[in-house]
Amino acid sequence: MLARRLLCSVLLATGAPAPAQDVESIPFGDLGAALLAAADARRLGDPVTEGVDAEVLFLRRIEPLHQRIRLGAIELWVPIEAIGCAAKPETGLTAADVAPIAKPVIKLQKSWVELAELDGGDSARSKRAFTRIENWANSLSASRLAEVTPELATDCAWLAACFRRDPTGSSSRTAEHPFGIVMLFAPKRAHYLAVLGAAGLLDERYRQWFWDDSGRRSGGTALYRRSCLIPFTLGPHSDTGPWCENHTMAGGELVQLSAHQLSHVVTSNVARTAPAWFAEGLALFDTIRATGADETLCTGFRETVDTMVPFAGGNSGRGPAGMLLWVTRDASPYRDGASPRYFLKELAAAWDAKRGFAIVDLETSKIAQFEKGPFLGALAVVPPSIESAQTGVKKGFAEFFRAYCAAFVEHLYEAKVEKRRLLQLVLVELKSRTFDASEKAPDDLLDALEKWTRKSLDAAGGTDSVERGFVDWLSKRR
């Protein structure tokens, strides 16, 4: 399923232990039915029920319940009414509530247009469009929204087309999608679960994905290829907590979480064949550039339980990216101020030329071992010593690898080839790649890096590789 390829949501959905048998079941069906009924009550005429793909059907069905705020290719869907714990409508959100999210969303979008050359070389037009959109977005926090002029509407439609591409090469699927990239917001946990409930009611094929108990705690969900769901509050502190429990996010956590989730959706559309670890690195890179830091729950939450998801062959089979399931904020040297620096200083301090990178046991806060890598590329594997390590070491490696991925993307951004940023060359290359979903996707990232650097990324590349050059660059960032 397409949504499963968004690593952020996979981490949130599986980064906690299986719930106990006596945990109160989440009433997805009742909550979803209440949300659909509230949307239908606001609609004039019968609801759309067929003739479009699952995502378009879902969005059209719930659209009347939302205020759509178009910011170029990105749409913020703000619920006018929300579903409460008793499956009854209650007060929703306002445009002012999402105002702090608007500027980072526009900034992230501008970055992708520039780096992936989504405007087709018409940089003057994209500059004018973003200027108009930014000026309009200033009214989100005012008592009344500014008028959407014909010029602004044209700008948003044009940018939406710039971001819209179908990895299967099907023109019909692209043509029938009337929305941009959609960010749905949920005021509280009940509404968050109601959206998942509605998606499962409208299409049973997706029910196994949407109606998952991890929804009581997850910090975001990829709904389909072009839409995601973001909560304004966190759920219970433990996996056995009440499904309707809410906890306010601290500081700019919501803004960072929104940017991180958005980056994953954008990557899924623009650079569809990017490997999971690169998508996570891009999400961290994007969030840091757009908001100034990334301490998101998307990759790690403050634990209040003693167990984590069991490490299994399915995780190691994805290479080191499988270890991202173990990311944990507590005691990590790559948290609390490391992200604004893209973790460069911390990674450089962990590097030893003879032994490799120091891996900290997060349960003892001591260095447990050293690992040399390579860690990136299709042939990279989880070091055997990590597979057999204690829980704290696994968590320490996951935190290291998370930071390592972000720093690698920053390295590509800083590196120049023929007076252009290497990251730009790579994203432009990935943008042009498509694949048949029935076949294994090729390693297009490896191909793109070899094309522009004449060096391999993969473990077979030996010392003269892109990753080796990255480590040399990193070691000088102390």
C-alpha positions, -999 to +999 in steps of 0.1 A: +000+000+000+013+035-009+008+049+025+031+024+041+060+038+022+059+070+043+085+062+069+073+088+093+039+071+097+053+037+097+075+047+127+046+062+145+024+032+139+049+006+149+073+023+173+055+009+204+047-025+218+016-044+209-013-034+232-025-056+260-056-077+254-077-058+280-070-023+265-102-005+257-110-009+220-111+023+198-146+027+183-133+036+148-166+027+132-188+049+155-164+078+153-160+076+115-197+074+110-202+105+132-177+124+111-192+114+078-227+123+091-214+158+102-199+163+068-230+152+050-251+175+070-232+204+056-234+192+020-261+203-004-272+172-023-261+136-021-225+127-011-201+114-038-198+077-034-181+063-066-163+071-098-130+083-083-100+067-066-101+061-029-082+092-019-104+116-040-136+099-028-125+103+008-115+139+005-146+149-014-168+131+012-153+150+042-146+183+024-178+201+036-166+197+072-135+217+065-122+251+057-097+247+029-067+270+031-046+269-001-010+278+002+003+270-032+005+233-038-003+226-001-038+227+014-045+230+051-078+214+059-092+230+091-122+212+106-151+236+112-166+210+135-148+182+153-159+149+166-157+144+204-153+114+226-190+108+226-191+107+188-209+140+187-199+172+169-182+199+189-161+231+183-134+226+157-104+248+147-101+282+130-077+297+105-059+315+133-051+281+149-030+270+118-014+304+112+019+294+129+021+264+105+016+285+073+050+301+070+071+269+075+048+251+050+054+279+024+092+278+032+094+241+028+074+243-004+097+270-018+128+249-010+114+219-029+105+240-059+141+254-060+160+222-053+139+198-075+133+225-101+096+219-100+088+252-117+104+240-149+129+268-150+103+296-146+118+309-114+105+344-119+069+330-119+074+309-088+089+339-070+059+361-078+036+333-068+052+327-034+053+364-027+015+367-034+008+336-012+030+348+016+013+381+017-021+365+017-011+340+045-004+370+068-042+373+071-046+339+087-040+354+122-063+384+115-099+386+124-108+381+087-091+363+059-080+384+029-098+379-004-086+351-027-080+370-059-081+353-093-043+358-095-038+340-062-060+311-072-041+308-105-008+307-086-020+280-063-033+259-092+000+263-110+021+252-081-002+223-074+004+211-109+042+215-104+041+191-074+017+166-090+032+136-107+022+099-108+050+074-103+031+048-124+031+071-154-007+071-155-021+104-168-057+095-159-050+092-122-032+126-121-059+143-141-087+132-118-071+145-086-087+179-079-068+186-047-032+197-039-012+180-012-036+179+018-028+183+054-058+174+076-057+187+112-074+171+142-080+193+173-081+163+197-075+126+197-112+117+192-114+136+159-080+122+148-094+087+153-127+097+136-108+106+104-092+072+104-125+056+111-141+074+082-113+064+058-119+028+068-156+030+064-153+044+029-129+017+017-125-016+035-093-024+016-076+003+037-092-006+070-064-028+083-040+002+079-063+029+093-080+010+121-049+002+141-046+005+179-015+026+175-038+055+166-043+062+203-007+075+205+006+082+169+017+117+162+007+116+125-006+093+098-001+091+061-036+087+047-029+082+010-002+093-014-012+130-013-027+135+021-018+132+058-034+136+092-018+157+119-030+160+155-030+192+176-027+171+208-009+139+218-026+108+230-021+089+262+014+085+276+012+047+275-002+021+250-028+011+276-040+046+282-076+058+273-080+063+236-097+097+242-069+111+264-052+143+252-020+161+260-009+195+247+023+197+227+051+218+240+064+249+222+069+245+185+064+208+185+032+210+164+049+232+138+079+208+136+056+178+134+036+193+106+067+202+085+082+167+091+050+150+080+046+173+050+081+165+038+074+128+038+043+134+016+062+157-008+090+132-011+065+104-018+052+124-047+083+142-061+110+117-054+090+085-053+119+061-056+139+076-027+149+049-002+134+051+033+166+063+050+170+091+025+133+102+029+139+104+067+171+124+061+151+147+038+123+151+064+148+161+091+166+184+067+134+201+055+120+205+090+152+221+103+154+245+074+117+254+077+114+257+115+149+259+128+150+225+146+136+189+145+127+173+178+096+156+163+077+127+178+078+114+143+112+099+150+111+091+187+088+096+217+094+100+254+088+066+267+067+057+297+067+020+290+095-006+295+093-025+262+098-016+226+088-033+193+107-066+191+137-064+167+130-089+139+144-100+106+118-077+089+135-047+104+171-058+096+160-068+061+155-031+054+191-024+064+199+002+090+167+021+081+148-007+099+165+005+131+147+038+130+118+020+147+140+023+179+146+060+179+142+074+215+145+109+228+156+100+263+194+103+270+202+107+233+233+128+225+214+138+192+186+157+209+182+190+229+199+214+205+217+191+181+192+194+153+198+231+144+233+221+136+221+191+115+238+170+142+272+177+126+291+186+158+277+156+177+285+132+149+320+146+145+326+142+182+314+105+180+339+097+152+372+079+158+394+074+128+405+039+139+373+026+156+345+043+138+314+060+154+308+057+191+274+042+199+259+052+232+239+029+253+209+051+261+201+032+293+235+038+308+245+069+289+279+053+283+297+044+250+290+008+244+308+001+212+321+016+179+308+010+144+326+018+111+298+013+086+292+018+057+256+025+068+240+038+035+232+022+002+212-008-009+239-033+003+243-017+038+232-040+067+226-036+103+259-044+121+257-079+136+268-065+169+238-041+169+214-070+161+226-089+192+230-058+214+210-048+245+180-026+242+198+006+251+225+000+224+198-005+198+182+027+208+216+045+207+223+032+172+189+043+160+195+078+173+229+078+157+215+066+123+187+092+124+212+120+128+236+104+103+209+104+076+201+141+082+238+151+081+242+132+049+215+153+032+231+184+046+264+173+031+247+168-003+233+203+000+267+218+008+286+199-019+289+215-053+292+198-087+296+220-118+285+250-096+253+233-086+243+218-053+247+180-053+214+176-035+197+196-063+212+174-090+201+143-071+165+155-065+161+165-102+173+131-112+149+113-087+120+135-099+123+120-134+123+084-122+092+062-123+087+025-115+063-003-119+048-010-084+047-047-093+085-048-095+113-040-071+122-003-074+158+003-086+183+022-065+178+054-083+196+074-056+227+053-060+226+058-098+221+096-094+251+099-071+273+078-093+263+099-123+273+132-107+302+121-085+316+091-104+317+074-070+296+046-056+274+050-026+271+013-019+291-008+005+308-024-024+323+010-033+352+006-009+370+036+005+365+058-026+328+062-022+303+090-016+298+078+020+335+078+027+338+113+014+309+123+037+326+108+067+358+127+059+338+159+056+319+152+088+351+145+108+362+181+102+330+196+116+340+195+153 
